[in-house]
Amino acid sequence: MESIKPLFSTKDVCKTKNNNIELLNKGIVTNDSQHEFYLVESYKEFAKRLTKLEINNQYTFVSFGQWSLKHVVFHIIKLIGKAEIYSTTYGLGPASARGIVSGLNSGLIKSFNFLYDNKIKSYKFESHDICVSNFPVKIASIHAKVTVLLSDKFGITVTGSANWSDSNNKIEINTISTNANLANFHKRWILSSMQVESSEPKQIYNEIKHKI
């Protein structure tokens, strides 16, 4: 069966005579990495497209509905093995929260540290209760969406527009990076922020800026 290939890679872009595209990609791709780009209708198509990960690569997906960060994370775990996870989000659904707990109970997730927005505690009572009862949580004023997965071999970072919502029919974008240094950077600032008593961004920054 013929494998499904990405729309294009940075090698293809570098061959183009369009200087504007070349300049754009020089700004987002480092010299020692590859960057693959995909348009997908749903997370199911994402899973069909992304069948393996290579170290120091980047994979960007623009999705057009039926997107679930929970399914993306568990698909990555399928590719890299059991992982520690450090994550931030602005939104969280109860099914996603239960999925994280299920991953912990099964051993697929070794540990989970969650930094999420204070609105979740205020408006997503069930999601919040599930989380604080099962793993470390820090509440702050945050809109960033970052998920770090650390396995025996890989350091993965997932960044983009998608929250840990249960279902999403909007257009979203996520980039998966397999650069271990980037993953460790995000792990450090997330854990450091979780140790700060304040939930205000400026105070958190003042306390962690010399630790990262």
N, CA, C and O of each residue as an XYZ file, in Angstrom:
848
protein
N       0.846     -1.191      0.000
C       0.000      0.000      0.000
C       0.880      1.239      0.000
O       1.813      1.326      0.798
N       0.607      2.200     -0.873
C       1.429      3.397     -0.974
C       1.224      4.294      0.236
O       0.091      4.575      0.625
N       2.333      4.746      0.835
C       2.237      5.603      2.009
C       1.784      7.004      1.625
O       2.037      7.467      0.513
N       1.108      7.678      2.563
C       0.633      9.044      2.320
C       1.758     10.005      2.635
O       2.316      9.961      3.732
N       2.105     10.875      1.696
C       3.221     11.794      1.879
C       2.726     13.180      2.253
O       1.593     13.538      1.933
N       3.570     13.978      2.938
C       3.182     15.353      3.264
C       3.028     16.189      2.012
O       3.515     15.822      0.942
N       2.335     17.338      2.153
C       2.139     18.215      1.008
C       3.469     18.659      0.417
O       3.647     18.652     -0.801
N       4.415     19.051      1.292
C       5.753     19.417      0.862
C       6.651     19.496      2.082
O       6.167     19.513      3.213
N       7.951     19.545      1.858
C       8.917     19.690      2.939
C       9.764     20.910      2.688
O       9.644     21.541      1.638
N      10.641     21.263      3.653
C      11.475     22.447      3.483
C      12.462     22.278      2.353
O      12.894     23.270      1.766
N      12.832     21.051      2.028
C      13.716     20.841      0.888
C      13.040     21.312     -0.404
O      13.680     21.903     -1.274
N      11.734     21.039     -0.511
C      10.992     21.483     -1.687
C      10.912     23.004     -1.741
O      11.050     23.612     -2.802
N      10.685     23.607     -0.571
C      10.536     25.063     -0.510
C      11.829     25.752     -0.918
O      11.798     26.764     -1.619
N      12.964     25.213     -0.487
C      14.252     25.829     -0.795
C      14.540     25.812     -2.293
O      15.355     26.600     -2.772
N      13.885     24.926     -3.037
C      14.118     24.837     -4.467
C      13.315     25.873     -5.243
O      13.585     26.113     -6.420
N      12.337     26.485     -4.599
C      11.455     27.397     -5.306
C      12.169     28.695     -5.678
O      13.131     29.101     -5.027
N      11.673     29.339     -6.748
C      12.228     30.618     -7.148
C      11.501     31.778     -6.504
O      11.831     32.940     -6.739
N      10.512     31.457     -5.693
C       9.734     32.498     -5.025
C      10.482     32.956     -3.781
O      10.494     32.253     -2.771
N      11.104     34.127     -3.845
C      11.936     34.603     -2.736
C      11.122     34.850     -1.472
O      11.634     34.679     -0.366
N       9.855     35.252     -1.624
C       9.038     35.513     -0.445
C       8.827     34.242      0.366
O       8.905     34.276      1.594
N       8.562     33.125     -0.300
C       8.378     31.849      0.397
C       9.685     31.418      1.042
O       9.689     30.914      2.165
N      10.804     31.615      0.332
C      12.106     31.249      0.890
C      12.376     32.032      2.172
O      12.823     31.461      3.166
N      12.107     33.333      2.151
C      12.356     34.162      3.325
C      11.449     33.758      4.481
O      11.888     33.703      5.630
N      10.186     33.475      4.178
C       9.251     33.043      5.214
C       9.748     31.792      5.916
O       9.734     31.720      7.145
N      10.185     30.813      5.150
C      10.605     29.556      5.735
C      11.959     29.636      6.422
O      12.225     28.868      7.347
N      12.819     30.553      5.987
C      14.071     30.752      6.709
C      13.802     31.266      8.121
O      14.604     31.058      9.031
N      12.686     31.928      8.291
C      12.356     32.455      9.607
C      11.785     31.424     10.551
O      11.747     31.665     11.757
N      11.332     30.263     10.044
C      10.681     29.295     10.930
C      11.384     27.946     10.976
O      11.012     27.081     11.769
N      12.391     27.758     10.137
C      13.060     26.465     10.106
C      14.543     26.650     10.360
O      15.190     27.457      9.693
N      15.095     25.904     11.327
C      16.515     25.991     11.619
C      17.306     25.126     10.649
O      16.750     24.279      9.950
N      18.601     25.353     10.623
C      19.437     24.670      9.640
C      19.520     23.168      9.865
O      19.775     22.412      8.928
N      19.304     22.725     11.116
C      19.514     21.311     11.421
C      18.194     20.545     11.538
O      18.160     19.466     12.129
N      17.126     21.082     10.989
C      15.836     20.395     11.117
C      15.107     20.323      9.784
O      15.391     21.082      8.857
N      14.174     19.406      9.711
C      13.237     19.314      8.605
C      11.897     19.834      9.098
O      11.619     19.818     10.297
N      11.082     20.288      8.186
C       9.755     20.773      8.572
C       8.761     20.294      7.527
O       8.867     20.643      6.351
N       7.795     19.492      7.961
C       6.764     18.979      7.075
C       5.440     19.659      7.391
O       5.151     19.977      8.545
N       4.631     19.879      6.343
C       3.397     20.634      6.480
C       2.218     19.788      5.989
O       2.312     19.122      4.958
N       1.110     19.820      6.736
C      -0.048     18.998      6.387
C      -1.342     19.792      6.540
O      -1.477     20.608      7.452
N      -2.276     19.548      5.654
C      -3.668     19.949      5.839
C      -4.459     18.678      6.117
O      -4.369     17.716      5.354
N      -5.231     18.663      7.198
C      -6.017     17.471      7.530
C      -7.430     17.891      7.911
O      -7.659     18.982      8.433
N      -8.362     16.998      7.637
C      -9.759     17.289      7.982
C     -10.034     17.022      9.454
O     -10.853     17.705     10.068
N      -9.355     16.036     10.019
C      -9.662     15.620     11.379
C      -8.446     14.966     12.017
O      -7.442     14.719     11.348
N      -8.539     14.686     13.323
C      -7.440     14.010     14.003
C      -7.264     12.583     13.491
O      -6.170     12.025     13.583
N      -8.334     11.983     12.949
C      -8.206     10.639     12.378
C      -7.302     10.669     11.144
O      -6.473      9.781     10.948
N      -7.471     11.698     10.320
C      -6.601     11.829      9.155
C      -5.175     12.162      9.598
O      -4.208     11.695      8.997
N      -5.054     12.968     10.649
C      -3.737     13.277     11.223
C      -3.001     11.994     11.593
O      -1.820     11.842     11.278
N      -3.692     11.072     12.258
C      -3.061      9.823     12.682
C      -2.622      8.986     11.478
O      -1.601      8.301     11.539
N      -3.386      9.039     10.390
C      -3.003      8.301      9.184
C      -1.775      8.923      8.529
O      -0.933      8.220      7.970
N      -1.682     10.255      8.605
C      -0.564     10.949      7.963
C       0.729     10.789      8.756
O       1.791     10.542      8.185
N       0.631     10.931     10.065
C       1.837     10.925     10.902
C       2.065      9.510     11.433
O       1.480      9.115     12.442
N       2.919      8.753     10.744
C       3.146      7.353     11.111
C       4.479      7.131     11.817
O       4.714      6.051     12.360
N       5.352      8.131     11.817
C       6.604      8.032     12.562
C       7.146      9.428     12.819
O       6.784     10.384     12.133
N       8.022      9.535     13.819
C       8.658     10.799     14.161
C      10.168     10.637     14.075
O      10.717      9.603     14.454
N      10.826     11.668     13.575
C      12.278     11.695     13.520
C      12.786     12.796     14.432
O      12.162     13.852     14.533
N      13.907     12.564     15.095
C      14.480     13.551     16.009
C      14.913     14.787     15.243
O      15.453     14.689     14.141
N      14.672     15.966     15.840
C      14.992     17.273     15.262
C      14.207     17.578     13.993
O      14.720     18.206     13.067
N      12.974     17.131     13.963
C      12.040     17.480     12.893
C      10.901     18.316     13.449
O      10.695     18.375     14.661
N      10.166     18.960     12.558
C       8.943     19.659     12.924
C       7.833     19.238     11.963
O       8.061     19.027     10.771
N       6.631     19.123     12.513
C       5.472     18.686     11.734
C       4.320     19.638     12.050
O       3.841     19.677     13.183
N       3.879     20.394     11.067
C       2.791     21.346     11.275
C       1.522     20.841     10.608
O       1.522     20.461      9.437
N       0.432     20.844     11.385
C      -0.870     20.382     10.911
C      -1.884     21.510     11.032
O      -2.057     22.089     12.104
N      -2.552     21.818      9.927
C      -3.724     22.681      9.966
C      -4.935     21.773      9.828
O      -5.065     21.052      8.839
N      -5.820     21.806     10.816
C      -6.976     20.903     10.828
C      -8.256     21.697     10.599
O      -8.351     22.869     10.964
N      -9.238     21.037      9.986
C     -10.476     21.702      9.598
C     -11.679     21.023     10.261
O     -12.604     20.570      9.587
N     -11.646     20.964     11.580
C     -12.734     20.369     12.334
C     -12.390     18.990     12.849
O     -11.401     18.388     12.431
N     -13.218     18.487     13.767
C     -13.033     17.158     14.357
C     -11.607     17.005     14.910
O     -10.919     16.018     14.650
N     -11.198     18.003     15.669
C      -9.828     18.010     16.201
C      -9.858     17.792     17.699
O     -10.691     18.373     18.394
N      -8.968     16.970     18.202
C      -8.915     16.658     19.623
C      -7.461     16.548     20.055
O      -6.748     15.649     19.608
N      -7.020     17.447     20.914
C      -5.637     17.401     21.391
C      -5.376     16.115     22.167
O      -4.270     15.576     22.129
N      -6.393     15.626     22.870
C      -6.246     14.362     23.605
C      -5.852     13.236     22.656
O      -4.925     12.480     22.948
N      -6.542     13.114     21.526
C      -6.219     12.065     20.564
C      -4.836     12.271     19.943
O      -4.125     11.303     19.676
N      -4.462     13.508     19.717
C      -3.131     13.806     19.180
C      -2.054     13.339     20.151
O      -1.090     12.688     19.747
N      -2.216     13.671     21.434
C      -1.226     13.298     22.455
C      -1.109     11.781     22.557
O       0.000     11.252     22.620
N      -2.226     11.083     22.574
C      -2.155      9.619     22.696
C      -1.616      8.970     21.423
O      -1.028      7.890     21.479
N      -1.814      9.619     20.282
C      -1.198      9.093     19.062
C       0.321      9.256     19.125
O       1.060      8.366     18.705
N       0.782     10.381     19.643
C       2.226     10.585     19.797
C       2.809      9.552     20.762
O       3.882      9.004     20.509
N       2.112      9.286     21.859
C       2.575      8.266     22.802
C       2.684      6.905     22.107
O       3.604      6.133     22.377
N       1.744      6.624     21.220
C       1.801      5.372     20.460
C       3.082      5.294     19.637
O       3.630      4.210     19.440
N       3.562      6.437     19.158
C       4.759      6.472     18.321
C       6.057      6.486     19.128
O       7.071      5.961     18.667
N       6.042      7.075     20.322
C       7.300      7.265     21.068
C       7.394      6.425     22.340
O       8.472      6.318     22.925
N       6.293      5.834     22.774
C       6.296      5.055     24.015
C       5.849      5.865     25.218
O       5.485      7.034     25.092
N       5.878      5.245     26.370
C       5.429      5.881     27.607
C       6.152      7.202     27.832
O       7.337      7.333     27.524
N       5.423      8.190     28.378
C       6.008      9.528     28.462
C       5.560     10.283     29.706
O       4.450     10.099     30.205
N       6.463     11.146     30.195
C       6.096     12.177     31.159
C       5.457     13.312     30.358
O       5.877     13.593     29.236
N       4.442     13.967     30.932
C       3.780     15.053     30.212
C       3.698     16.297     31.093
O       3.376     16.229     32.279
N       4.001     17.434     30.468
C       3.896     18.757     31.101
C       3.083     19.612     30.142
O       3.452     19.743     28.975
N       1.984     20.195     30.607
C       1.071     20.825     29.665
C       0.458     22.099     30.224
O       0.313     22.262     31.435
N       0.100     23.008     29.302
C      -0.633     24.220     29.656
C      -1.832     24.335     28.733
O      -1.790     23.873     27.592
N      -2.906     24.952     29.225
C      -4.091     25.111     28.384
C      -4.979     26.220     28.911
O      -4.897     26.614     30.074
N      -5.836     26.715     28.019
C      -6.839     27.720     28.383
C      -8.215     27.076     28.537
O      -9.090     27.619     29.212
N      -8.400     25.924     27.911
C      -9.682     25.234     27.973
C      -9.491     23.753     28.243
O      -8.497     23.163     27.820
N     -10.443     23.148     28.949
C     -10.327     21.737     29.327
C     -11.703     21.117     29.493
O     -12.528     21.614     30.260
N     -11.947     20.031     28.772
C     -13.212     19.317     28.900
C     -13.087     18.123     29.829
O     -11.988     17.594     29.996
N     -14.177     17.686     30.435
C     -14.127     16.555     31.373
C     -13.696     15.244     30.729
O     -13.012     14.444     31.366
N     -14.082     15.009     29.478
C     -13.663     13.771     28.812
C     -12.150     13.754     28.602
O     -11.517     12.705     28.719
N     -11.576     14.906     28.294
C     -10.120     14.991     28.147
C      -9.438     14.780     29.490
O      -8.413     14.102     29.570
N     -10.006     15.361     30.547
C      -9.440     15.170     31.889
C      -9.479     13.693     32.283
O      -8.512     13.166     32.834
N     -10.595     13.033     31.999
C     -10.694     11.610     32.308
C      -9.722     10.791     31.456
O      -9.187      9.782     31.914
N      -9.498     11.229     30.219
C      -8.543     10.542     29.353
C      -7.132     10.596     29.902
O      -6.389      9.619     29.808
N      -6.756     11.730     30.474
C      -5.440     11.863     31.099
C      -5.316     10.890     32.271
O      -4.303     10.204     32.411
N      -6.347     10.833     33.107
C      -6.330      9.924     34.261
C      -6.244      8.476     33.787
O      -5.515      7.674     34.371
N      -6.972      8.142     32.747
C      -6.912      6.790     32.193
C      -5.499      6.464     31.713
O      -5.007      5.354     31.915
N      -4.851      7.439     31.076
C      -3.475      7.241     30.627
C      -2.520      7.017     31.782
O      -1.598      6.207     31.683
N      -2.733      7.730     32.875
C      -1.911      7.528     34.070
C      -2.141      6.142     34.658
O      -1.191      5.446     35.019
N      -3.398      5.748     34.752
C      -3.721      4.441     35.343
C      -3.194      3.280     34.505
O      -2.838      2.231     35.043
N      -3.144      3.471     33.186
C      -2.663      2.403     32.305
C      -1.141      2.352     32.235
O      -0.566      1.360     31.786
N      -0.489      3.428     32.683
C       0.964      3.486     32.618
C       1.503      4.124     31.350
O       2.711      4.331     31.233
N       0.630      4.440     30.391
C       1.083      5.111     29.171
C       1.628      6.500     29.488
O       2.591      6.957     28.873
N       1.000      7.159     30.451
C       1.498      8.444     30.944
C       2.199      8.190     32.269
O       1.573      7.754     33.236
N       3.499      8.462     32.314
C       4.269      8.216     33.537
C       3.907      9.222     34.628
O       3.782      8.861     35.798
N       3.744     10.468     34.241
C       3.357     11.534     35.164
C       2.753     12.664     34.358
O       3.021     12.793     33.163
N       1.933     13.491     35.009
C       1.284     14.598     34.309
C       1.289     15.825     35.207
O       0.799     15.777     36.335
N       1.840     16.922     34.708
C       1.825     18.207     35.413
C       1.065     19.205     34.548
O       1.360     19.359     33.363
N       0.074     19.889     35.151
C      -0.861     20.714     34.379
C      -0.889     22.140     34.914
O      -1.151     22.369     36.094
N      -0.613     23.100     34.021
C      -0.731     24.528     34.313
C      -1.860     25.063     33.452
O      -1.732     25.141     32.230
N      -2.984     25.439     34.097
C      -4.104     25.881     33.266
C      -4.779     27.134     33.800
O      -4.554     27.554     34.935
N      -5.615     27.718     32.945
C      -6.201     29.024     33.242
C      -7.213     28.954     34.380
O      -7.887     27.945     34.586
N      -7.293     30.074     35.115
C      -8.179     30.114     36.277
C      -9.656     29.973     35.917
O     -10.464     29.650     36.788
N     -10.031     30.205     34.664
C     -11.443     30.063     34.278
C     -11.901     28.608     34.352
O     -13.090     28.333     34.510
N     -10.943     27.670     34.235
C     -11.305     26.258     34.305
C     -11.822     25.918     35.696
O     -12.810     25.199     35.843
N     -11.147     26.442     36.715
C     -11.612     26.219     38.085
C     -12.980     26.858     38.305
O     -13.822     26.308     39.015
N     -13.198     28.025     37.690
C     -14.431     28.779     37.904
C     -15.621     28.241     37.127
O     -16.753     28.298     37.607
N     -15.370     27.709     35.906
C     -16.490     27.347     35.039
C     -16.521     25.875     34.632
O     -17.564     25.369     34.219
N     -15.381     25.183     34.746
C     -15.322     23.768     34.362
C     -15.091     22.931     35.626
O     -14.042     22.309     35.795
N     -16.089     22.932     36.498
C     -15.941     22.329     37.820
C     -15.551     20.855     37.742
O     -14.655     20.401     38.454
N     -16.228     20.122     36.878
C     -15.960     18.687     36.780
C     -14.540     18.435     36.296
O     -13.832     17.592     36.846
N     -14.126     19.159     35.275
C     -12.767     18.996     34.745
C     -11.725     19.312     35.810
O     -10.754     18.574     35.980
N     -11.932     20.401     36.516
C     -10.993     20.813     37.564
C     -10.920     19.779     38.684
O      -9.831     19.429     39.139
N     -12.063     19.295     39.122
C     -12.090     18.323     40.215
C     -11.367     17.034     39.833
O     -10.659     16.448     40.652
N     -11.546     16.596     38.591
C     -10.869     15.381     38.123
C      -9.357     15.573     38.185
O      -8.627     14.691     38.638
N      -8.898     16.724     37.728
C      -7.455     16.977     37.665
C      -6.822     17.068     39.050
O      -5.846     16.371     39.329
N      -7.364     17.915     39.914
C      -6.728     18.141     41.212
C      -6.768     16.883     42.088
O      -6.002     16.762     43.045
N      -7.651     15.964     41.759
C      -7.740     14.723     42.526
C      -6.742     13.661     42.070
O      -6.584     12.631     42.726
N      -6.066     13.913     40.941
C      -5.252     12.842     40.358
C      -3.818     13.212     40.007
O      -2.982     12.318     39.876
N      -3.501     14.490     39.850
C      -2.135     14.866     39.494
C      -1.901     16.346     39.805
O      -2.855     17.083     40.049
N      -0.629     16.787     39.798
C      -0.319     18.178     40.151
C      -0.923     19.189     39.174
O      -0.839     19.035     37.956
N      -1.534     20.227     39.747
C      -2.186     21.279     38.971
C      -1.766     22.631     39.524
O      -1.643     22.797     40.737
N      -1.546     23.593     38.645
C      -1.321     24.985     39.010
C      -2.280     25.842     38.208
O      -2.389     25.684     36.992
N      -2.983     26.756     38.885
C      -3.928     27.647     38.231
C      -3.273     29.014     38.069
O      -2.694     29.554     39.011
N      -3.374     29.562     36.865
C      -2.776     30.861     36.585
C      -3.566     31.551     35.487
O      -4.468     30.964     34.889
N      -3.217     32.799     35.229
C      -3.807     33.510     34.103
C      -2.977     33.173     32.871
O      -1.925     33.769     32.639
N      -3.457     32.216     32.085
C      -2.647     31.692     30.987
C      -3.509     31.408     29.766
O      -4.635     30.922     29.878
N      -2.959     31.719     28.604
C      -3.626     31.430     27.339
C      -2.770     30.527     26.464
O      -3.226     30.089     25.407
N      -1.546     30.239     26.876
C      -0.622     29.402     26.103
C      -1.114     27.964     26.045
O      -1.697     27.448     26.998
N      -0.868     27.331     24.908
C      -1.196     25.918     24.733
C       0.077     25.178     24.353
O       0.492     25.187     23.194
N       0.683     24.549     25.325
C       1.937     23.820     25.127
C       1.809     22.462     25.796
O       1.331     22.372     26.927
N       2.226     21.415     25.120
C       2.278     20.089     25.730
C       3.640     19.473     25.427
O       4.053     19.387     24.271
N       4.330     19.046     26.482
C       5.645     18.423     26.371
C       5.516     16.949     26.708
O       4.912     16.595     27.721
N       6.074     16.087     25.871
C       6.116     14.648     26.132
C       7.570     14.205     26.138
O       8.291     14.417     25.162
N       7.998     13.599     27.219
C       9.366     13.112     27.352
C       9.348     11.598     27.526
O       8.868     11.079     28.535
N       9.882     10.896     26.519
C      10.001      9.439     26.597
C      11.470      9.089     26.736
O      12.308      9.978     26.884
N      11.794      7.801     26.690
C      13.196      7.388     26.818
C      14.051      7.936     25.681
O      15.235      8.212     25.871
N      13.459      8.093     24.506
C      14.225      8.525     23.334
C      13.895      9.939     22.888
O      14.773     10.648     22.397
N      12.657     10.362     23.048
C      12.191     11.606     22.449
C      11.888     12.696     23.472
O      11.483     12.429     24.604
N      12.102     13.933     23.029
C      11.591     15.117     23.704
C      10.685     15.823     22.711
O      11.161     16.386     21.725
N       9.385     15.798     22.962
C       8.395     16.307     22.007
C       7.708     17.536     22.573
O       7.381     17.579     23.758
N       7.488     18.541     21.725
C       6.678     19.695     22.093
C       5.547     19.855     21.096
O       5.774     19.840     19.886
N       4.327     20.009     21.597
C       3.169     20.304     20.757
C       2.689     21.705     21.112
O       2.280     21.951     22.247
N       2.736     22.616     20.160
C       2.255     23.982     20.392
C       1.268     24.353     19.302
O       1.320     23.819     18.193
N       0.372     25.267     19.623
C      -0.587     25.700     18.621
C      -1.817     26.320     19.240
O      -1.776     26.802     20.372
N      -2.900     26.309     18.509
C      -4.112     26.995     18.945
C      -5.068     26.111     19.740
O      -5.942     26.621     20.441
N      -4.913     24.796     19.638
C      -5.899     23.881     20.229
C      -5.739     23.744     21.735
O      -4.624     23.601     22.236
N      -6.864     23.789     22.460
C      -6.912     23.508     23.890
C      -7.165     22.020     24.126
O      -7.269     21.231     23.187
N      -7.262     21.657     25.422
C      -7.669     20.298     25.790
C      -9.206     20.217     25.829
O      -9.782     19.698     26.785
N      -9.844     20.724     24.807
C     -11.300     20.636     24.717
C     -11.703     19.217     24.332
O     -10.909     18.478     23.749
N     -12.936     18.837     24.657
C     -13.398     17.485     24.332
C     -13.656     17.318     22.840
O     -13.410     16.247     22.286
N     -14.148     18.361     22.189
C     -14.394     18.297     20.753
C     -14.232     19.693     20.184
O     -14.477     20.688     20.867
N     -13.819     19.759     18.935
C     -13.557     21.049     18.333
C     -13.811     20.970     16.833
O     -13.163     20.192     16.133
N     -14.742     21.764     16.342
C     -15.046     21.783     14.921
C     -14.525     23.042     14.238
O     -14.967     23.389     13.143
N     -13.583     23.726     14.888
C     -13.003     24.935     14.317
C     -11.688     24.613     13.609
O     -11.113     23.541     13.796
N     -11.226     25.555     12.799
C      -9.913     25.414     12.180
C      -8.851     25.637     13.256
O      -8.875     26.642     13.965
N      -7.930     24.697     13.367
C      -6.857     24.786     14.365
C      -5.511     24.524     13.694
O      -5.448     23.972     12.596
N      -4.435     24.932     14.374
C      -3.091     24.647     13.900
C      -2.241     24.174     15.062
O      -2.291     24.741     16.153
N      -1.463     23.137     14.824
C      -0.522     22.634     15.830
C       0.788     22.259     15.156
O       0.800     21.739     14.040
N       1.881     22.527     15.839
C       3.196     22.108     15.379
C       3.815     21.165     16.397
O       3.873     21.465     17.590
N       4.272     20.030     15.911
C       4.969     19.048     16.741
C       6.456     19.187     16.475
O       6.903     19.048     15.337
N       7.223     19.460     17.518
C       8.683     19.554     17.400
C       9.313     18.387     18.141
O       8.871     18.026     19.232
N      10.343     17.796     17.551
C      11.062     16.706     18.209
C      12.456     17.157     18.639
O      13.377     16.347     18.748
N      12.595     18.450     18.878
C      13.850     18.998     19.378
C      13.860     18.895     20.905
O      13.036     19.522     21.572
N      14.777     18.118     21.454
C      14.804     17.857     22.901
C      15.098     19.118     23.700
O      14.575     19.282     24.802
N      15.925     20.011     23.166
C      16.243     21.246     23.884
C      15.000     22.114     24.058
O      14.791     22.707     25.116
N      14.178     22.183     23.012
C      12.931     22.941     23.107
C      12.002     22.310     24.128
O      11.391     23.016     24.930
N      11.890     20.992     24.109
C      11.027     20.296     25.070
C      11.478     20.562     26.502
O      10.647     20.809     27.375
N      12.774     20.513     26.750
C      13.282     20.752     28.103
C      13.093     22.198     28.531
O      12.846     22.462     29.707
N      13.205     23.149     27.592
C      12.936     24.551     27.905
C      11.500     24.726     28.393
O      11.257     25.349     29.427
N      10.549     24.167     27.636
C       9.148     24.288     28.035
C       8.880     23.561     29.350
O       8.113     24.050     30.180
N       9.495     22.413     29.548
C       9.331     21.700     30.811
C       9.795     22.569     31.982
O       9.121     22.634     33.010
N      10.942     23.237     31.829
C      11.505     24.025     32.922
C      10.611     25.196     33.303
O      10.358     25.432     34.485
N      10.128     25.940     32.288
C       9.324     27.106     32.665
C       7.951     26.704     33.197
O       7.395     27.384     34.060
N       7.404     25.602     32.688
C       6.117     25.133     33.208
C       6.255     24.705     34.668
O       5.467     25.129     35.514
N       7.250     23.867     34.971
C       7.439     23.403     36.350
C       7.777     24.561     37.281
O       7.279     24.620     38.405
N       8.620     25.480     36.822
C       8.977     26.630     37.658
C       7.756     27.488     37.947
O       7.581     27.966     39.068
N       6.912     27.687     36.943
C       5.692     28.477     37.136
C       4.740     27.802     38.116
O       4.055     28.478     38.885
N       4.697     26.482     38.092
C       3.807     25.748     38.991
C       4.228     25.859     40.450
O       3.420     25.628     41.349
N       5.493     26.213     40.690
C       6.001     26.334     42.044
C       5.791     27.722     42.640
O       6.052     27.936     43.824
N       5.318     28.670     41.822
C       5.082     30.035     42.280
C       3.679     30.137     42.880
O       2.713     29.629     42.309
N       3.577     30.784     44.012
C       2.280     30.896     44.686
C       1.300     31.763     43.909
O       0.114     31.446     43.829
N       1.793     32.853     43.338
C       0.933     33.779     42.609
C       0.425     33.165     41.309
O       1.055     32.273     40.739
N      -0.726     33.658     40.851
C      -1.278     33.229     39.565
C      -1.138     34.317     38.508
O      -1.567     34.131     37.370
N      -0.539     35.457     38.873
C      -0.410     36.578     37.956
C       0.857     36.456     37.116
O       1.930     36.199     37.662
N       0.755     36.634     35.798
C       1.903     36.441     34.902
C       3.148     37.236     35.287
O       4.250     36.687     35.279
N       2.996     38.511     35.624
C       4.167     39.333     35.930
C       4.894     38.808     37.160
O       6.124     38.751     37.172
N       4.156     38.427     38.188
C       4.782     37.912     39.403
C       5.441     36.555     39.149
O       6.512     36.267     39.682
N       4.795     35.735     38.339
C       5.403     34.447     37.995
C       6.721     34.679     37.258
O       7.730     34.040     37.555
N       6.697     35.601     36.293
C       7.924     35.902     35.537
C       9.045     36.368     36.453
O      10.181     35.912     36.330
N       8.732     37.267     37.360
C       9.759     37.807     38.256
C      10.404     36.713     39.129
O      11.573     36.815     39.501
N       9.634     35.683     39.443
C      10.161     34.630     40.300
C      10.909     33.543     39.533
O      11.762     32.864     40.104
N      10.601     33.369     38.254
C      11.228     32.257     37.523
C      12.295     32.713     36.535
O      13.018     31.870     36.004
N      12.424     34.012     36.266
C      13.282     34.470     35.163
C      14.751     34.107     35.352
O      15.484     33.991     34.369
N      15.194     33.927     36.584
C      16.603     33.583     36.815
C      16.804     32.059     36.962
O      17.923     31.594     37.175
N      15.721     31.305     36.846
C      15.806     29.856     37.024
C      15.827     29.088     35.703
O      16.174     27.907     35.667
N      15.454     29.768     34.626
C      15.313     29.076     33.338
C      16.616     29.159     32.529
O      16.688     28.634     31.418
